[in-house]
């Protein structure tokens, strides 16, 4: 299977991680903010253990030292975290590395680290967190994909299942999903709908 999977949910709890893993989701990012190192390490270890033996590929957000200590396999860093991270240590530990980008300067900085994927966002307006950047739009997806070539491109920010076909068509290899699941009346059904609509054979 390609990494990350076409459908790439982002969750903020172990409970959600386990629920989505049990539904057969292939790639899941665990993103919990404002933890001390000890808390982050304990959470990362619990997360790694919770999906051990499943087909789920767990991505730890931001806490690179905790990810290494917990024996995680996949890591995602935003630009602020990238600026203070020891990328050489991350690579020595064998972790894959995905990086967030929002403008040309950030893309250049990310590409210098030879990431396993590039994330671009927000594609649409989002209320998940305050953003320094406005909506990128579909044309930016196409431009980014042309720039990065074979590196997988993850689109994030305000993307619903209904918007997904246009996002994939614009050039995204994967879609990171937050609110469309978290705010759904029936999150489990919404996840199943996403999984059912993943383009076959890609």
KAJO-V956934 format. One record per backbone hydrogen bond with DSSP energy under -0.5 kcal/mol. CO is the residue of the C=O (numbers start at 0). NH is the residue of the N-H. If there is no record, write none. Layout:
# KAJO-V956934
<<CO NH> <CO NH>>
This chain:
# KAJO-V956934
<<5 7> <5 174> <6 26> <7 176> <8 28> <10 30> <12 16> <13 17> <14 18> <15 19> <16 20> <17 21> <18 22> <19 24> <20 23> <25 56> <26 8> <27 58> <28 10> <28 30> <29 31> <29 60> <35 39> <36 40> <37 41> <38 42> <39 43> <40 44> <41 45> <42 46> <43 47> <44 48> <45 49> <46 50> <47 50> <48 51> <50 53> <55 57> <56 27> <57 59> <57 73> <58 29> <59 61> <59 75> <60 62> <61 63> <62 66> <63 67> <64 68> <65 69> <66 70> <66 71> <67 70> <72 95> <73 59> <74 97> <75 61> <76 99> <77 81> <78 82> <79 83> <80 83> <80 84> <81 84> <84 86> <85 89> <86 90> <87 91> <88 92> <89 94> <90 93> <95 74> <96 115> <96 116> <97 76> <98 118> <100 120> <102 106> <103 107> <104 108> <105 109> <106 110> <107 111> <109 112> <110 113> <115 151> <116 98> <117 153> <118 100> <119 155> <121 135> <122 136> <136 140> <137 141> <138 142> <139 143> <140 144> <141 145> <142 146> <143 147> <144 148> <147 150> <151 117> <151 153> <152 154> <152 172> <152 173> <153 119> <154 175> <155 121> <155 122> <156 123> <157 159> <159 163> <160 164> <162 165> <162 166> <163 167> <164 168> <165 169> <166 170> <166 171> <167 170> <173 154> <174 7> <175 156> <176 9> <177 180> <177 181> <178 182> <180 183> <183 186> <185 189> <186 190> <187 191> <188 192> <189 193> <190 194> <191 195> <192 196> <193 196> <194 197> <198 201>>
